[in-house]
């Protein structure tokens, strides 16, 4: 397995994986995510813009010349009058093709993302995960992540 920076040529493979991820969200949170047709342009998902942004780390996991997983990590420079200034890495996505899960690919993507974020001065890694996604929660906890806070919601009619 090779972990490498994604390029615009990787869009189709990433798009397939992204659709798998999106379907999980549609299935579990149809009140938030809607079913969509598979995008056909590399502007979808902010893919092309992310490749060109120096504050975004876009990595792909490649096996036999095929991208089977990807991560997008945003470097955030937090500076305001009430919070301690810091640079942190916000994991926007880590996704692995369903056929390749449980083979260490997500872990390798996470570790390389953290390594690159640290090289950019990040001192911590943060992410959001839906409460329905118990598998992802267990995965992130196995990497040493801890719950930082809770986002609460209530449907109103």
N, C-alpha and C positions, 0 to 999 in steps of 0.2 A: 504494500500500500504506500502511496505517495501522497503527502499533504502539500498542496501548492496553492499559490495565488490563482484565483479564478480569472478568466479572460472572457471577452465577449463571445468567443467561440463556444463557451461552456453553457450558454443560455438554455439550449434545448434540454440538456441533461438536468440542469438545476430546475428548470420549469416543471419537468416531470415530477421531481421530488417535492417541489413546492406545492403542486396540485395534490399530492398525497397528504401533505401536512394540512392544506386548506380543507380537504374533505373531512378530516378528523374534527376540525373546528366547526365545520358546517353541521356535521352529525350531532355534535355535543352542545353547540351553542347557536342554533338557527336564529335566535333572537339577535345575535350580534353579527354572525357571518352568513352571507348568502351564497347560494350555489351560482357558480359562474362558468362560462365556457373557458376552456384552456386558452390563455393568452398566446398570441402569435408573434409578439414583438418583444425585443429585449428591453423595452422601456417598462414592461410589466414588472410588478413587484419592486420597482425602483432599482432593478438589476443594473442597468447601464450606468445610471447616476452613481450608484454605490461603488462601481469599479473605478470611477474617476475621482472619488472623494478621498482625500488624504486622511480623513478622520474615520474611515470605515475600513475594517479588515475583512476581506472576502476570501475565504479559503475553500478549496475543494479537496475531497478525498478521492483518489483515483486508484482503481484496481483494473489491471489489464487494459489500460488506456481509456477507461470509462469512469466518468464522475459518478460516484455512488452516494455521496453525501456532501453537504456544504455547511458553512457557517458564515454568518454576517455579524460582526461585532463593531459597535460604534464607540469611539473614544469620546468621552464627555469631560469637559474641563469645567468643573463646578466652582464658580467664584461669585459669591454674593455677600451681603453684609451680615447675614445671620448664620451661615454655615461655614464650616472649616473648608478652606480651599483645597481641592483635590482633583486629580484626574482618575477617572474610573472607566472600566470597560463595561458597556452594556451589551450583553448577548441578545441580539434581536432574533436570531434564529440559529438553531442547530438542527439539521434534519438529515436523516439517512434513509435511502431507498428501503422500502419494506423488505425486499428480498435480501438485504445485506445487514439487517439489524442483528444485534447481539454478537458482533464480531470485533468489537473494540474500535469501530470507526468513529462513533460519536465521541468517545473518550479521547481518541487521537486528535480529532478536530478541536475539542475543547482545550486540550493541553497546548496545542500549537497556537490557538487563539490567545490563550492566557500568556504564553511566552512572548508573542508578538506585541500584545498590549503592554506587557511589562517593559519591553524595549522602548515603547513610546511614552513611558513614564507613569502608566496606570498603577495604582496601588491596591485596587480591588476589582472584583468582577461582580456584576449584578445582572439579574434577569427577572422576567415575569413569566409565570407558568400558570395556566388555568387549573383550578382546583379539581376539575374532572380528570385531568391527565395524571393519574396516579403513577403510571409507568415513568413519565418524564420526571416527576417529583422524586421518585426513588433513584432514578439515574443521577440527577443533580446532587442529591444528598450523598450518593456513593462517591461523588467527586470531591466531597468535603464542603459543599455549600450548605448554608443554614438559612432558615427563614429569617428575613430581615423585617418584614412588615406584612400586613394583610390589607387587601383591597376589599371593601365591603360593598354590597349592592342590595337594593330592594326594588322589585318591580312595582310600579304604581299604575293604577288604572284611572 
